[in-house]
Amino acid sequence: MDDLQPGKRVVVRYSLEPGDTHSTSDALGVVNSADETSVEIGTKRGPIRIPRDQIMLVHEVPPAPTKSGRTHEIVSAVDLRRISAAAWLPQDISWLHMENLRNESAETDADIGLLQKGWLLRSSESVTRRANSCLPVTDTGLDWEQSLDAVEAWYAARQKPSCIQIYSSEDSNSLAPACEGLAPLLSARGYSPSEPVFLLAGSTAEAAAGAAHPGDAAAPGLSIDVSEEPSPLHYAAWASERDPGSDEAFRGLIEASDPCQFITAYADHPDGSRSMVAGARIVERSKWGVLTNLVTRPDLRRRGAGRSVARAAAALLSQRGVRSYLIDVEASNDASLNLFTSLGATVRHRSWYASRG
């Protein structure tokens, strides 16, 4: 069952006894681990392990709200970071948690599987920071210093400097509980934070701004294309913005997620030809749309191409019943910040990449 991938929040209906379809129960929570025989769901009452042959129904649900309000305004910072991370995962990842460390060292032939809780460790031959940093998500079962020691050891084994993505609960400089104990340690060990990165979230219907279909969002003189794969033009545009590092690793990050689509704005010319003006990548995770890799030709900025792509992406998501979207934008990127705030998005929290030179 595809909906039983670790990290997803689901409701599972299962029979209490094998073959008994009359005595059932439901489990609501995040999939901690899954193998061929059973699935562990982390619920409010604690973890529940359910045999696969007793599962009757699985339904993915959005992250739990933390307060009342519109969907994009009520999801916690840690869940937003989970969603954002899931749309940009390298192949080399691990979860730092005491239970995983214990399982690795235990002499057992059982395939326990990696529990997806604790801190997410990510490494890639690309140079993108999100794919080469540790993301604190839940308690590791270790103290703060032991956790940071383990992170540094993990990156040292890959001959890389360690980098930690820390973040706030709201639009402030105060760190979220998942990160707050790191501040003095990082400072003492010589880590320096990057400029802030703002996570903006908004309503897809509001951002579509009246566009019922992606093509409706095209500014005059432009046409919108939706594709399942990026073209060489996309990669050339992304590389012109920032060195991606290993082409193969970057391509893996771009194309690994499923479902994943690419929204492109083309300029239509009188001779029937067209040229790419702007493009973006959109991924669906946990009933959210994650917008990444938005790029516009430098000589054609401020002419509506980026807005056309953003509205088209929102219209596509809204068509599919996805109500909310998010995007990470660097604090210095005034153009993107102004674009998405004008489409109704708000800054939910800030993150920083803390690293040592």
C-alpha positions in Angstrom: 0.0 0.0 0.0 1.6 3.2 -1.2 -0.1 5.2 1.6 1.8 3.3 4.2 5.1 4.9 3.5 7.0 6.0 6.6 6.5 9.6 7.5 2.9 9.8 6.2 0.0 10.7 8.5 -2.8 8.2 8.0 -5.9 6.7 9.5 -5.8 2.9 9.3 -8.9 0.7 9.8 -7.9 -2.9 10.8 -9.5 -6.0 12.1 -8.8 -7.0 15.7 -8.4 -10.6 14.8 -7.2 -12.1 11.5 -10.2 -12.7 9.1 -12.7 -11.0 11.4 -14.2 -8.1 9.5 -16.8 -7.3 12.2 -14.5 -6.4 15.1 -12.4 -3.4 13.9 -10.5 -0.4 15.2 -8.9 2.7 13.8 -5.4 4.0 14.3 -4.6 7.7 13.5 -1.0 8.9 13.4 2.2 8.9 11.5 3.7 5.8 9.9 6.9 5.2 11.9 8.0 2.1 10.0 6.7 -0.5 7.5 7.9 -3.8 6.3 6.4 -6.8 4.4 4.5 -8.1 7.4 3.5 -5.2 9.6 3.2 -1.4 10.0 3.9 0.7 13.1 1.7 3.8 13.5 2.7 6.5 16.0 -0.5 7.5 17.7 -1.3 9.8 20.6 -1.6 6.7 22.8 1.8 5.5 21.7 3.0 3.2 18.8 0.7 0.5 17.5 2.0 -2.3 15.3 -0.6 -3.7 12.9 -0.1 -6.9 10.8 -0.6 -6.1 7.2 -3.1 -8.9 6.6 -5.4 -7.3 9.1 -5.4 -3.9 7.5 -8.8 -3.1 5.8 -8.5 0.5 4.8 -5.8 3.2 4.6 -6.4 6.9 4.1 -3.8 9.6 4.1 -4.7 12.7 6.1 -3.2 16.1 6.4 -1.0 17.0 9.4 -2.9 17.6 12.7 -3.9 21.3 13.2 -2.5 23.1 16.2 -5.2 25.8 16.4 -8.4 26.9 14.7 -8.3 28.6 11.3 -7.7 28.0 7.6 -5.7 24.9 6.8 -2.5 26.7 5.8 -2.6 28.7 9.0 -3.0 25.9 11.6 -0.3 23.3 10.8 2.7 23.4 13.1 6.2 24.5 12.1 7.5 21.0 12.6 4.9 19.5 10.3 5.5 22.2 7.7 9.2 21.3 7.8 8.4 17.6 7.4 6.3 18.4 4.3 9.0 20.6 2.8 11.7 18.0 3.4 9.7 15.2 1.9 9.6 17.1 -1.4 13.4 17.3 -1.6 14.9 14.1 -0.3 18.3 12.7 -1.5 19.0 9.0 -1.6 21.4 9.1 1.4 19.2 9.7 4.4 19.0 8.4 8.0 17.0 9.1 11.1 18.9 9.8 14.3 17.0 8.2 17.2 18.0 6.1 20.1 15.8 3.2 19.0 17.4 3.1 15.6 20.9 3.2 17.2 19.9 0.4 19.5 18.5 -1.7 16.6 21.6 -1.2 14.5 23.8 -2.5 17.4 21.5 -5.4 18.4 22.5 -8.8 17.3 19.3 -9.9 15.6 18.3 -11.2 12.3 14.9 -9.5 12.5 14.2 -6.8 9.9 13.1 -4.1 12.3 13.3 -1.3 9.8 14.2 2.3 10.3 11.9 4.3 12.5 11.2 7.7 10.9 11.4 9.9 14.0 14.1 11.9 15.7 16.4 14.0 13.4 16.5 13.6 9.7 20.0 13.3 8.3 20.5 14.2 4.6 23.5 14.0 2.3 23.8 14.5 -1.4 26.5 15.2 -4.1 24.4 18.1 -5.1 25.2 21.4 -3.3 21.7 22.3 -2.2 21.6 23.0 1.5 18.2 21.2 2.2 19.7 18.0 0.8 22.9 18.3 2.9 21.7 19.2 6.3 20.2 17.7 9.5 16.6 18.5 10.3 15.5 18.2 13.9 11.9 16.8 13.9 11.2 15.0 17.2 13.1 14.1 20.3 16.0 11.7 19.5 16.0 10.0 22.9 19.5 11.4 23.4 20.5 14.7 25.1 21.3 17.7 22.9 25.0 17.3 23.0 24.9 13.6 22.3 22.6 14.3 19.3 24.9 16.9 17.9 27.9 14.6 18.4 26.1 11.9 16.4 25.2 14.3 13.6 28.9 15.4 13.3 30.0 11.8 13.2 27.5 11.0 10.5 28.7 13.8 8.2 32.4 13.1 9.1 31.9 9.5 7.9 30.9 11.1 4.5 33.8 13.5 4.6 31.5 16.5 4.8 31.0 19.3 7.3 27.9 19.1 9.4 25.1 21.5 8.7 21.9 21.8 10.8 18.6 23.3 9.6 17.1 25.1 12.6 13.8 26.8 12.6 11.3 28.9 14.5 7.8 28.1 15.6 6.4 31.3 14.1 7.6 34.3 12.1 10.2 35.2 14.8 13.8 34.5 15.8 12.8 32.2 18.6 13.6 28.6 17.8 11.0 25.9 17.8 11.1 23.4 20.7 12.6 20.8 18.4 15.7 23.1 18.0 15.8 25.4 21.0 18.5 23.4 22.9 20.8 23.6 19.9 21.5 27.4 20.0 24.2 27.4 22.8 25.8 24.3 21.5 26.1 25.5 17.9 27.5 28.8 19.1 30.1 27.1 21.3 31.2 24.8 18.5 31.7 27.6 16.0 28.6 27.2 13.8 27.4 30.3 12.0 23.8 30.7 10.7 22.9 31.5 7.1 20.5 34.3 6.2 16.9 33.5 7.2 14.8 31.4 4.8 11.1 32.2 5.1 8.5 29.4 4.7 5.4 30.9 3.2 2.1 29.0 3.2 -1.2 29.9 1.4 -4.5 28.8 0.0 -4.3 27.3 -3.5 -7.7 28.7 -4.4 -6.6 32.2 -3.3 -3.3 32.0 -5.2 -5.0 30.8 -8.4 -6.7 34.1 -8.3 -9.6 33.0 -10.5 -7.8 30.6 -12.7 -9.8 27.4 -13.0 -7.2 25.6 -15.0 -3.4 26.2 -15.3 -3.7 27.6 -18.8 -6.1 30.3 -17.5 -3.2 31.8 -15.5 -1.1 32.8 -18.5 -0.3 36.5 -18.9 -0.8 38.0 -22.3 1.7 36.7 -24.8 2.4 33.6 -22.7 1.2 30.0 -22.7 1.4 27.5 -19.8 2.6 24.0 -20.1 2.3 21.2 -17.5 4.7 18.3 -17.9 5.7 15.2 -16.0 9.4 15.7 -16.7 11.7 18.7 -16.8 13.4 19.6 -20.1 17.0 20.5 -20.8 15.8 24.1 -20.8 14.7 23.7 -17.1 18.1 22.4 -16.1 19.9 25.1 -18.0 17.8 27.7 -16.2 18.3 26.2 -12.8 22.1 25.9 -13.3 22.3 29.5 -14.4 20.8 30.6 -11.1 23.1 28.5 -8.9 25.7 25.8 -9.2 23.8 22.5 -8.6 26.9 20.5 -7.9 26.7 17.0 -9.3 24.4 17.0 -12.3 23.4 13.4 -11.6 22.6 14.1 -7.9 20.7 17.2 -8.7 18.7 15.4 -11.4 17.9 12.7 -8.8 16.5 15.4 -6.4 14.4 17.0 -9.1 12.9 13.9 -10.5 12.7 11.5 -7.6 9.4 12.6 -6.1 6.1 11.2 -7.2 3.7 12.8 -8.0 5.8 15.6 -9.3 5.1 18.0 -12.2 6.7 21.0 -13.9 4.8 24.2 -14.7 6.4 26.3 -17.5 5.5 29.6 -19.0 6.5 30.0 -22.7 6.6 33.2 -24.7 4.7 32.7 -28.0 6.4 34.2 -31.1 4.7 35.3 -34.4 6.6 32.6 -36.3 5.0 29.9 -34.2 8.1 29.2 -32.1 8.2 29.7 -28.4 10.8 30.2 -25.7 10.8 29.3 -22.0 10.4 32.3 -19.8 9.7 30.8 -16.3 9.3 27.5 -14.7 8.7 25.7 -11.4 8.5 22.3 -9.8 5.4 21.2 -7.8 5.2 18.2 -5.5 2.3 16.9 -3.5 3.0 15.7 0.0 0.6 15.1 2.9 -2.2 16.7 0.9 -0.1 19.9 0.5 1.5 21.3 -2.6 5.2 22.1 -2.3 6.5 24.6 -4.8 10.3 24.5 -5.5 12.8 25.7 -8.2 10.8 28.7 -9.3 13.0 30.5 -11.9 12.4 33.3 -14.4 14.6 34.5 -17.2 16.6 37.5 -15.8 15.8 39.7 -18.8 12.1 39.0 -18.5 11.5 39.5 -14.8 8.7 41.7 -13.5 6.6 41.0 -16.6 4.2 38.6 -15.1 5.9 35.3 -16.0 6.6 34.2 -12.5 3.1 35.2 -11.3 1.7 33.2 -14.2 3.6 30.1 -13.1 2.7 30.5 -9.5 -1.0 30.9 -10.3 -0.9 28.0 -12.7 0.6 25.7 -10.1 -2.0 26.8 -7.6 -4.8 26.2 -10.1 -3.5 22.7 -10.8 -3.3 21.8 -7.1 -6.8 23.3 -6.4 -8.2 21.2 -9.3 -7.0 18.1 -7.5 -8.5 19.1 -4.2 -5.2 20.2 -2.6 -6.1 23.2 -0.5 -2.8 24.5 0.7 0.7 25.0 -0.6 4.1 26.1 0.8 7.3 27.5 -0.5 10.7 28.3 1.0 12.1 31.7 0.0 15.4 33.3 1.1 14.9 36.5 3.0 16.9 38.5 0.4 14.6 37.4 -2.5 12.3 40.4 -2.4 10.7 39.5 -5.8 9.5 36.1 -4.7 8.4 37.3 -1.2 6.4 40.1 -2.8 4.9 37.7 -5.4 3.6 35.2 -2.9 2.4 37.6 -0.3 0.5 39.4 -3.1 -1.1 36.0 -3.8 -2.3 35.7 -0.2 0.6 33.6 1.3 1.9 34.5 4.8 5.3 33.7 6.4 4.7 30.9 8.9 8.2 30.5 10.2 11.9 31.1 9.5 14.8 28.6 9.2 18.5 28.9 9.1 21.3 26.6 8.0 23.9 26.5 10.8 27.3 25.3 9.5 31.0 25.5 10.3 33.5 26.8 7.7 
